[in-house]
């Protein structure tokens, strides 16, 4: 009987490197999609309250994820094992979404954006107790550099605005949501039981919707949909299909290939992509100091991505 030889070690290393590269590309696309959602979300928020708007987008997302999971990819329809996993994950995402809109009632997007930059570092901290992942000093340095550049971009290169930053009620509310999202990323890998990504995403979406029914159902029922402009429908479609469903899949895909600290580090690129998008749309380009901050962020992320996990 001939003994089977193990595959060459080089192929295994090459395969792992290829998978990590795909994880980094997935998170680049993630940042682009999130950046695009700011313009659409702002347009829709002018005509609907946050609670019914969020519930509406998640109801549509459930339909989209169901079509992908059970229609396109033909995943067998079955109640998931340990369904409590999706209640927990869905609750974390739902709380993040709600606190973001609640915070904007007390503060401005600049301040909430500054709080958002804490997410990757918090995720790296949660990765230790949840997954046993330790963030190496080099990766941590990359995160800190990227965070500094992101804060500079968010505050438009205004030193006075950075120094005047004050932690108020809105910032504290959104900080709760940021902590939830930071915990969500390592829990994806911890709660994975081998389900297809589309099925996992569907059940997370369903879990989030369960949490959103109570605060949003009344406003959604009372909404006069015939009076809503077309831009609201376009915005909800983008948020439900592209932002929500697309980023669910991308985040889960990358989380299975990259450490939690590297995954959410790409969130730092969102302000830079917003600047690029606004310039391409003819809304004006950012000032040189702001562009310099975006470059610092990119350098920090490049350092983080190239270093070993």
Buried (B, 14 or more C-beta within 10 A) or exposed (E): EEEEEEEEEEEEEEEEEEEBEBBBEBBBBBBBBBBBBBBBBEBBBEBBBBBBBBBBBBBBBBBBBBBBBBEEEEBEEEEBEEEEBBBBBBBBBBBBBBBBBBBBEBBEBBBBBBBBBBBBBBBBBBBBEBBEBBBBEEBBBBBBBBBBBBBBBBBBBBEEBBEEBEEEEBBBBBBBBBBBBBBBBBBBBBBBEEBBBBBBBBBBBBBBBBBBBEBBEEBBEEBEEEEBEEEBEEBBBBBBBBBBBBBBBBBBBBBBBBBBBBBBBBBBBBBBBBBBBBEEEEEEEBEEEBBBBBEBBBBBBEBBBEBEB
